[in-house]
Amino acid sequence: MSAVLDEIRAHARERPEADALVADGPQGAERISYAALVRRMDAGAARLAAGGVATGERCGLLARQGSRFVEEALSILATGACFVPIPSDHAGATLERFAEQAALHHLVREAGGTMVCQTRGCVPPVDGAGEAEFRALGPAYLRFTSGTTSERKGVILSHRRIAERLEAANQALRIGLGDRILWLLPMAHHFVVSILLYLRYGATILLPSASLTRPVLELAARERATVLYASPFHHHLLSKDASGIGLADVRMAISTAEGLRAEVAERFRERFGIPLAQALGIIEVGLPVINLDEAEKKPTALGRPLPAYDVWLRAEDGSRVEGPGGPDRTGELCIRGPGFFDAYLAPWTPAKALVEPDGFRTGDQAWFDADGTLFLAGRRKNRISMAGMKFFAEEVEDVLAEHPAVRECRVLARQHPQLGEIPVAEVVLADPAHEPKRNELLAHCRARLPVYKVPRELHFVSALERTVTGKVKR
């Protein structure tokens, strides 16, 4: 039994009637107390065990967003099985490919209003040792990376590592018994340093019935939300709401899942009077950096490393990048600390082989300013080298996205016989019926970027290719 589940049980004994989940709906809010949540978790675990789910086996969960997802996920963990969340849009051949990639022993899914557990056929061992190495980890959670720049990797976390990363993260978040978290992110992609953390520390999770801004804000006001945890996309939508409903009780608004643009942060602060704090969440690491102290002054910063983590920048020769830098003087972001992942699933790779001697090498290029605040420059694989001048695709994207005609964009490198690489931009227009002149967008870039960073080609597209987690694919 994991330490995290033990803590949830303790809340159920000490504060049995306290709300664990508040799920909004057309008939009003459904309130699930900690005592009720633990009863449902135990009943679900008994049902799954009777259906053959055993300790150390991989059990997938395909369920809609909401309280049922949380209950069933906890039930899987309570059996001692390894919980594998599956995006809700997976079906047919896509679902079968996922099940094979994750080497699932069992699949739990909704059918006719109830949860059904399907045991799969012969599953080959993932570790070359008949599953002995996998089970020795005490595996609790398996989730795949987004695959923005490479093939998706299956990241395995043990019960021990989960407990470590929750404790480390809460040194900064300080989630406690009085907190009420307004939840907007997909649970299939965000569960550990979020849903499990909130329940482990006795908070209440507020679950909107839809993502429309008015009902979300009404729920937040009615239930007196104290923490907002969402993506820049959600913050952008909320900031456009004209209802006048505020977030009077919110003490902390976190932005995660993708980079926070300055204009989104500014609009949100103007609308609600709350600065957005960007957080760096990495599935292999946890939550090592968050911008709680300088969110208003430096909204696009990642912030300061949490006390439990050593965050440093690695130069090309392996040495440490010292002193303040900037977008033109970066290093690869490397991290050491508690709660690191235990292994990659396929090919089977224990983490110990990957985190020595540098810690976890993220592949991100970053820099510290003179105050010790961390900024992300871009992915190492998104670096463009034009005539010996190096820069990041994200730098150009941030400038293009400032233009009112641009809804979103992606900048790529294309090989050039003389210049090495040139930047090429794909742009999704805010209003396709009013297409701006390409020269207008290029002039916008020239006024804000050195000439070598200005896109040499610009293409209008209807949509950008995305990963299963919704991130722009590179």
C-alpha positions as CSV (number, residue, x, y, z in Angstrom):
1,M,0.0,0.0,0.0
2,S,1.4,3.4,-0.9
3,A,2.2,6.1,1.5
4,V,0.0,8.5,-0.5
5,L,-3.1,6.3,-0.2
6,D,-2.4,5.9,3.5
7,E,-2.5,9.7,3.8
8,I,-5.8,9.8,2.0
9,R,-7.2,7.2,4.3
10,A,-6.0,9.3,7.3
11,H,-8.0,12.3,6.1
12,A,-11.0,10.1,5.8
13,R,-10.6,9.0,9.4
14,E,-9.9,12.5,10.8
15,R,-12.2,14.5,8.6
16,P,-14.7,12.0,7.2
17,E,-17.3,14.6,6.0
18,A,-14.8,17.0,4.4
19,D,-15.2,17.4,0.7
20,A,-12.6,15.6,-1.4
21,L,-14.3,16.2,-4.8
22,V,-17.1,18.6,-5.8
23,A,-18.3,17.7,-9.3
24,D,-20.5,20.3,-10.9
25,G,-23.5,19.1,-13.0
26,P,-26.8,20.1,-14.5
27,Q,-28.6,19.0,-11.4
28,G,-26.2,20.8,-9.0
29,A,-22.9,19.8,-7.5
30,E,-22.2,16.2,-6.4
31,R,-20.1,16.3,-3.2
32,I,-17.9,13.3,-2.4
33,S,-16.4,13.4,1.0
34,Y,-13.1,11.8,1.9
35,A,-14.9,9.0,3.7
36,A,-17.1,8.3,0.7
37,L,-14.0,8.5,-1.6
38,V,-12.2,5.9,0.4
39,R,-15.2,3.6,0.5
40,R,-15.5,3.8,-3.3
41,M,-11.8,3.3,-3.7
42,D,-11.9,0.1,-1.6
43,A,-15.0,-1.2,-3.2
44,G,-13.4,-0.6,-6.6
45,A,-10.2,-2.3,-5.6
46,A,-12.1,-5.3,-4.4
47,R,-14.0,-5.5,-7.7
48,L,-10.8,-5.2,-9.7
49,A,-9.0,-7.8,-7.6
50,A,-11.9,-10.2,-8.1
51,G,-11.6,-9.6,-11.8
52,G,-8.0,-10.7,-11.8
53,V,-6.1,-7.4,-11.3
54,A,-3.0,-8.1,-9.2
55,T,0.0,-6.3,-7.7
56,G,2.6,-5.3,-10.3
57,E,0.4,-5.7,-13.3
58,R,-0.3,-2.8,-15.7
59,C,-3.9,-1.7,-15.7
60,G,-5.1,0.9,-18.2
61,L,-8.0,3.3,-17.5
62,L,-10.2,4.8,-20.2
63,A,-12.8,7.1,-18.6
64,R,-14.3,10.5,-19.0
65,Q,-13.0,13.4,-17.1
66,G,-14.6,13.7,-13.7
67,S,-15.0,12.1,-10.3
68,R,-15.4,8.6,-11.7
69,F,-11.9,8.9,-13.3
70,V,-10.4,9.8,-9.9
71,E,-12.2,7.0,-8.0
72,E,-11.2,4.3,-10.5
73,A,-7.6,5.5,-10.7
74,L,-7.4,5.3,-6.9
75,S,-9.0,1.8,-7.0
76,I,-6.3,0.6,-9.4
77,L,-3.6,2.0,-7.2
78,A,-5.2,0.3,-4.2
79,T,-4.9,-3.1,-5.8
80,G,-1.1,-2.6,-6.0
81,A,-1.4,-2.5,-9.8
82,C,0.4,0.0,-12.0
83,F,-2.1,2.7,-13.1
84,V,-1.9,3.6,-16.8
85,P,-4.1,6.6,-17.9
86,I,-5.4,6.5,-21.4
87,P,-6.6,9.7,-23.3
88,S,-10.4,9.7,-23.6
89,D,-10.3,10.1,-27.4
90,H,-8.6,6.7,-27.9
91,A,-10.8,4.1,-29.6
92,G,-10.6,1.2,-32.1
93,A,-7.1,0.7,-33.6
94,T,-5.7,3.7,-31.7
95,L,-6.7,2.2,-28.4
96,E,-5.3,-1.2,-29.4
97,R,-2.0,0.3,-30.4
98,F,-1.8,2.1,-27.1
99,A,-2.6,-1.1,-25.2
100,E,0.2,-3.0,-27.0
101,Q,2.7,-0.1,-26.5
102,A,1.9,-0.1,-22.8
103,A,1.9,-3.9,-22.6
104,L,-1.4,-3.7,-20.6
105,H,-2.5,-6.7,-18.6
106,H,-5.9,-5.2,-18.0
107,L,-8.1,-2.4,-19.4
108,V,-10.8,-0.7,-17.3
109,R,-13.3,1.3,-19.3
110,E,-16.8,2.7,-19.1
111,A,-19.6,0.6,-20.7
112,G,-23.3,1.2,-20.2
113,G,-22.7,3.5,-17.3
114,T,-20.6,1.1,-15.4
115,M,-16.8,0.4,-15.2
116,V,-15.8,-2.9,-16.9
117,C,-12.4,-4.6,-16.5
118,Q,-11.1,-6.5,-19.5
119,T,-8.2,-8.8,-19.0
120,R,-6.0,-9.0,-22.1
121,G,-4.3,-12.1,-23.5
122,C,-0.7,-13.1,-23.3
123,V,1.5,-10.1,-22.5
124,P,5.2,-10.3,-23.2
125,P,7.5,-9.2,-20.4
126,V,8.8,-5.6,-20.8
127,D,12.2,-6.0,-19.0
128,G,13.8,-9.1,-20.4
129,A,13.6,-10.7,-16.9
130,G,10.1,-12.0,-16.9
131,E,8.7,-8.8,-15.4
132,A,10.9,-9.3,-12.3
133,E,12.7,-6.0,-12.7
134,F,9.5,-4.1,-13.4
135,R,7.7,-5.5,-10.4
136,A,10.8,-4.9,-8.1
137,L,10.3,-1.2,-8.7
138,G,6.9,-1.2,-6.9
139,P,5.4,0.4,-10.0
140,A,2.4,2.7,-9.5
141,Y,2.1,4.9,-12.6
142,L,3.0,4.6,-16.3
143,R,2.5,7.6,-18.6
144,F,3.8,8.4,-22.0
145,T,5.6,11.6,-22.8
146,S,4.0,13.9,-25.3
147,G,6.4,13.2,-28.1
148,T,6.8,16.8,-29.4
149,T,10.3,16.2,-30.8
150,S,10.8,12.4,-30.7
151,E,9.1,9.1,-30.2
152,R,6.9,8.9,-27.1
153,K,8.5,7.2,-24.1
154,G,6.7,5.3,-21.3
155,V,7.7,6.8,-18.0
156,I,7.4,4.5,-14.9
157,L,7.0,5.9,-11.4
158,S,7.0,3.8,-8.2
159,H,4.9,4.5,-5.1
160,R,8.1,5.7,-3.4
161,R,9.1,8.2,-6.1
162,I,5.5,9.6,-6.2
163,A,5.6,10.2,-2.5
164,E,9.0,11.9,-2.8
165,R,8.0,14.3,-5.6
166,L,4.7,15.3,-3.9
167,E,6.6,16.2,-0.8
168,A,9.1,18.2,-2.7
169,A,6.5,20.0,-4.8
170,N,4.4,21.0,-1.8
171,Q,7.3,22.8,-0.2
172,A,6.4,25.5,-2.7
173,L,2.7,25.0,-3.4
174,R,1.8,24.6,0.3
175,I,-1.5,22.9,-0.5
176,G,-3.4,22.3,2.8
177,L,-6.8,21.4,4.3
178,G,-8.4,24.7,3.4
179,D,-7.5,24.7,-0.2
180,R,-10.1,24.2,-3.0
181,I,-8.5,23.6,-6.4
182,L,-10.3,24.5,-9.5
183,W,-9.3,21.8,-12.0
184,L,-9.3,22.3,-15.8
185,L,-6.6,20.0,-17.2
186,P,-7.1,16.5,-18.7
187,M,-6.7,13.9,-16.0
188,A,-5.2,11.4,-18.4
189,H,-2.2,13.7,-18.8
190,H,-2.0,15.4,-15.4
191,F,-2.6,13.3,-12.3
192,V,0.4,12.8,-10.0
193,V,1.7,16.3,-9.0
194,S,-1.8,17.5,-9.1
195,I,-4.8,15.2,-8.3
196,L,-2.8,12.9,-6.0
197,L,-1.0,15.9,-4.4
198,Y,-4.3,17.7,-3.6
199,L,-5.8,14.5,-2.0
200,R,-2.6,13.6,-0.2
201,Y,-2.7,17.0,1.6
202,G,-6.5,17.0,2.3
203,A,-7.6,19.7,-0.2
204,T,-10.9,19.8,-2.2
205,I,-10.9,19.4,-6.0
206,L,-13.5,21.3,-7.9
207,L,-14.5,19.7,-11.1
208,P,-16.5,21.8,-13.7
209,S,-19.0,19.9,-15.9
210,A,-17.7,21.7,-19.0
211,S,-14.9,24.1,-20.1
212,L,-17.2,27.0,-20.9
213,T,-15.9,30.0,-19.0
214,R,-19.1,31.2,-17.4
215,P,-20.0,27.9,-15.6
216,V,-16.3,27.5,-14.6
217,L,-16.2,30.9,-13.0
218,E,-19.6,30.4,-11.4
219,L,-18.3,27.2,-9.8
220,A,-15.1,28.9,-8.6
221,A,-17.1,31.7,-7.1
222,R,-19.7,29.5,-5.5
223,E,-17.2,27.1,-4.0
224,R,-14.6,29.7,-3.2
225,A,-11.7,28.3,-5.1
226,T,-8.3,29.1,-3.7
227,V,-6.1,27.6,-6.3
228,L,-6.4,27.6,-10.1
229,Y,-4.3,25.0,-12.0
230,A,-4.7,25.2,-15.8
231,S,-2.9,25.7,-19.1
232,P,-2.3,29.0,-20.9
233,F,-5.2,28.0,-23.2
234,H,-7.6,28.0,-20.3
235,H,-6.2,31.2,-18.9
236,H,-6.7,32.9,-22.3
237,L,-10.3,31.8,-22.4
238,L,-11.0,32.9,-18.8
239,S,-9.5,36.3,-19.4
240,K,-11.9,36.9,-22.3
241,D,-15.0,36.3,-20.1
242,A,-17.1,39.4,-19.8
243,S,-19.5,38.3,-17.0
244,G,-17.7,40.2,-14.3
245,I,-17.4,37.1,-12.1
246,G,-14.1,37.3,-10.2
247,L,-11.8,34.9,-8.5
248,A,-11.8,36.7,-5.1
249,D,-10.6,33.8,-3.0
250,V,-7.8,32.5,-5.4
251,R,-4.4,32.8,-3.7
252,M,-2.4,31.1,-6.5
253,A,-3.0,30.7,-10.2
254,I,-0.7,28.2,-11.9
255,S,0.0,28.0,-15.6
256,T,1.5,24.8,-16.9
257,A,1.6,22.3,-19.9
258,E,3.0,24.8,-22.4
259,G,4.9,28.1,-22.4
260,L,3.1,31.1,-21.0
261,R,3.1,34.2,-23.3
262,A,3.3,37.6,-21.9
263,E,0.1,38.9,-23.4
264,V,-1.9,36.0,-21.9
265,A,-0.4,36.7,-18.5
266,E,-1.2,40.4,-18.8
267,R,-4.8,39.9,-19.9
268,F,-5.4,37.5,-17.1
269,R,-4.0,39.8,-14.5
270,E,-6.0,42.7,-15.9
271,R,-9.2,40.7,-15.8
272,F,-8.8,39.0,-12.4
273,G,-6.1,41.0,-10.6
274,I,-4.0,37.8,-10.1
275,P,-0.6,37.2,-11.6
276,L,-0.1,33.8,-13.4
277,A,2.7,31.7,-12.0
278,Q,4.4,29.6,-14.6
279,A,5.4,26.1,-13.5
280,L,7.8,23.6,-15.2
281,G,6.3,20.1,-15.0
282,I,8.4,17.2,-16.4
283,I,7.0,13.7,-16.2
284,E,10.4,12.2,-15.6
285,V,11.2,14.7,-12.8
286,G,8.1,16.3,-11.2
287,L,7.7,20.0,-10.5
288,P,11.3,21.3,-10.0
289,V,10.7,25.0,-10.8
290,I,7.8,27.5,-10.3
291,N,7.5,31.2,-10.6
292,L,5.7,32.1,-7.4
293,D,7.9,35.0,-6.3
294,E,8.2,37.1,-9.5
295,A,5.1,36.2,-11.5
296,E,4.0,39.8,-11.8
297,K,7.4,41.3,-12.8
298,K,8.6,38.4,-15.0
299,P,5.5,36.5,-16.2
300,T,7.3,34.5,-18.9
301,A,10.0,33.2,-16.4
302,L,10.0,29.6,-15.2
303,G,11.0,31.0,-11.8
304,R,13.2,29.7,-9.0
305,P,14.2,26.1,-8.5
306,L,12.4,24.4,-5.6
307,P,14.6,23.8,-2.5
308,A,14.8,20.1,-3.0
309,Y,16.3,20.3,-6.6
310,D,19.6,21.2,-8.1
311,V,18.9,22.9,-11.4
312,W,21.9,23.8,-13.5
313,L,22.9,24.5,-17.1
314,R,25.2,22.3,-19.1
315,A,27.5,23.7,-21.8
316,E,28.4,21.8,-25.0
317,D,31.6,20.5,-23.3
318,G,29.8,19.3,-20.2
319,S,30.9,22.1,-18.0
320,R,28.5,24.2,-15.9
321,V,27.4,27.5,-17.4
322,E,28.1,30.1,-14.8
323,G,26.6,33.6,-14.2
324,P,23.7,35.3,-15.9
325,G,22.9,34.6,-19.5
326,G,20.3,35.4,-22.1
327,P,18.6,33.9,-25.2
328,D,22.0,34.0,-26.9
329,R,23.9,32.5,-24.0
330,T,22.1,29.3,-22.8
331,G,22.9,25.8,-21.6
332,E,21.0,22.6,-21.5
333,L,18.7,22.4,-18.5
334,C,19.8,19.6,-16.1
335,I,18.1,18.6,-12.9
336,R,18.9,16.5,-9.9
337,G,16.5,15.8,-7.0
338,P,13.9,13.5,-5.4
339,G,11.1,11.7,-7.1
340,F,12.9,11.0,-10.4
341,F,11.3,8.4,-12.6
342,D,12.3,4.7,-12.1
343,A,12.6,3.5,-15.7
344,Y,11.5,3.9,-19.3
345,L,9.2,1.1,-20.5
346,A,10.4,0.4,-24.1
347,P,13.1,-0.2,-24.6
348,W,13.5,-1.1,-20.9
349,T,15.9,1.4,-19.5
350,P,16.4,1.9,-15.7
351,A,16.7,5.6,-14.9
352,K,20.0,5.2,-13.1
353,A,21.6,4.6,-16.4
354,L,20.3,8.0,-17.6
355,V,20.8,10.4,-14.7
356,E,24.5,10.0,-14.1
357,P,26.6,12.0,-13.9
358,D,24.6,15.1,-15.0
359,G,21.2,14.4,-13.5
360,F,18.2,14.4,-15.9
361,R,19.1,16.2,-19.1
362,T,15.9,17.7,-20.3
363,G,16.9,18.7,-23.9
364,D,15.7,22.3,-23.1
365,Q,18.0,25.2,-23.5
366,A,17.6,27.8,-20.7
367,W,19.3,30.7,-19.0
368,F,19.4,32.4,-15.6
369,D,19.1,36.2,-15.3
370,A,21.1,38.2,-12.8
371,D,18.5,37.5,-10.0
372,G,18.8,33.8,-10.4
373,T,15.5,33.4,-12.2
374,L,15.3,30.7,-14.8
375,F,14.0,31.3,-18.4
376,L,13.4,28.8,-21.1
377,A,14.9,29.6,-24.5
378,G,13.7,26.6,-26.4
379,R,14.2,22.9,-27.1
380,R,17.7,21.9,-28.2
381,K,16.1,20.2,-31.2
382,N,14.3,23.4,-32.1
383,R,17.6,25.3,-32.5
384,I,18.1,26.8,-35.9
385,S,21.6,27.5,-37.2
386,M,21.7,30.0,-40.0
387,A,25.0,31.1,-41.5
388,G,26.6,30.3,-38.1
389,M,24.0,32.3,-36.1
390,K,22.1,30.1,-33.7
391,F,18.6,30.8,-32.3
392,F,15.5,29.0,-31.2
393,A,12.2,28.5,-33.1
394,E,10.3,29.6,-30.0
395,E,11.9,33.1,-30.1
396,V,10.4,33.7,-33.5
397,E,7.1,32.1,-32.6
398,D,6.7,34.4,-29.6
399,V,7.0,37.4,-31.8
400,L,4.7,36.2,-34.6
401,A,2.1,35.3,-32.0
402,E,2.0,38.9,-30.8
403,H,0.4,40.0,-34.1
404,P,-3.4,40.2,-33.8
405,A,-4.0,38.3,-37.0
406,V,-2.1,35.2,-35.7
407,R,-4.0,32.7,-33.6
408,E,-1.0,30.3,-33.3
409,C,2.2,29.4,-35.3
410,R,5.1,27.0,-35.6
411,V,8.6,27.8,-36.9
412,L,10.7,25.1,-38.4
413,A,14.2,24.8,-39.8
414,R,14.6,24.0,-43.5
415,Q,17.9,23.0,-45.1
416,H,19.5,25.6,-47.3
417,P,22.5,25.0,-49.6
418,Q,24.4,28.2,-48.7
419,L,23.0,29.2,-45.3
420,G,22.8,25.8,-43.6
421,E,19.3,26.3,-42.2
422,I,16.6,28.9,-42.7
423,P,13.5,29.6,-40.5
424,V,10.1,28.8,-42.1
425,A,6.9,29.7,-40.4
426,E,3.5,28.1,-40.5
427,V,0.7,30.4,-39.3
428,V,-2.9,29.7,-38.3
429,L,-4.9,32.9,-38.7
430,A,-7.3,34.3,-36.1
431,D,-9.8,35.0,-38.8
432,P,-9.2,33.1,-42.1
433,A,-11.7,35.4,-43.8
434,H,-9.4,38.3,-43.3
435,E,-6.0,37.2,-44.5
436,P,-3.2,39.7,-43.8
437,K,-0.5,40.3,-46.4
438,R,2.6,38.2,-45.7
439,N,4.8,41.3,-45.9
440,E,2.8,42.8,-43.0
441,L,3.7,39.8,-40.7
442,L,7.3,39.8,-41.9
443,A,7.5,43.6,-41.2
444,H,6.2,42.9,-37.7
445,C,9.0,40.4,-37.2
446,R,11.7,42.7,-38.7
447,A,10.8,45.4,-36.2
448,R,11.3,43.0,-33.3
449,L,14.0,40.5,-34.3
450,P,17.5,40.5,-35.8
451,V,17.3,40.0,-39.5
452,Y,18.7,36.5,-39.4
453,K,15.8,35.4,-37.2
454,V,13.0,36.7,-39.5
455,P,11.3,33.8,-41.4
456,R,12.4,33.4,-44.9
457,E,9.1,31.7,-45.8
458,L,5.7,32.1,-44.3
459,H,2.8,29.8,-45.0
460,F,-0.9,30.1,-43.9
461,V,-2.3,26.7,-42.7
462,S,-5.7,25.7,-41.3
463,A,-4.2,23.9,-38.2
464,L,-0.9,22.7,-36.7
465,E,-0.2,19.1,-36.1
466,R,-0.4,18.2,-32.4
467,T,0.6,15.4,-30.1
468,V,-1.9,13.3,-28.1
469,T,-1.4,15.7,-25.2
470,G,-2.3,18.7,-27.4
471,K,1.2,20.2,-27.7
472,V,2.4,21.4,-31.1
473,K,4.4,18.7,-32.8
474,R,7.9,19.4,-33.9
